[in-house]
């Protein structure tokens, strides 16, 4: 079934843009219990893990046991602030979540394996409107990226077993401003992808534990720009990125060992909403999910290692249901997807390796 890539065309460099104006406070994109806001999905080696915010701004968490049953916990109740844009991953000792709050702060929670207690920390204080955080684990530290109300691109890390957050500015806004960051780790390096105000897709790399960031333009805006949130992954040998472009195409890039980015078009002219793509890898290839507009069926593509062909499947569709903000992960034995729907549910889909059947559950 699934896949990695070769091919394409290297990219060029970007030009400057006018100085941005500060961000306005964000209104949460939720209109029911769940489903229309961003959710996040991870796999910890034994269980699927999910997080989302509800209509009241509470932050919730689910895990799936070996029998397939989903269990729910409330991570944080809305009060003086409510929460949005959660991002989840697992570490060697537990589950970690980052989220924005309506006071402009960046928050973090962790729960130890085999425990039910959630512990909270403030990563960055209120007042700077930290948006769209993305969280990852590099084997020894939790790493987070976000943008602030001046459109700077920021980064934090916390070593395992400690409580101190270390902050760096990856890229300061000026002629360019930045938004929609996503983060991954290669094991030795941290890699961030984000969009800039010219419509370019950019990436930054830093050897973990150092301070310099090296920037590359992955894709330069021209007639085509990159307006939607990108998704990033590491497959053991290459950094992988997926993003929509202004023509509605779904695009894919992989980086070779020399640092050159190679681009492919996964699908043409169908993607004008739904929250952007989500990318990961399996033992046999690269996999991407995205919801398609109009009508918003949930789609899936895979590309086998060493090939350049993308294969498409419809995961779910219906005459009165649309899907939003899908997230994808791999269990090693199956590909799993979490998506919100128009009935304000969270839906979970899985497909066993080397099969073509998608199975569905309603998480909540």
Helices and strands as residue ranges (DSSP letters): E 40-43, E 48-53, E 59-64, E 70-76, E 83-90, E 94-101, E 106-112, E 119-124, E 131-137, E 141-147, E 153-159, E 166-171, E 178-185, E 189-196, E 201-207, E 214-219, E 231-234, E 239-244, E 250-255, E 261-267, E 278-281, E 285-291, E 298-304, E 311-316, E 323-330, E 334-341, E 346-352, E 359-362
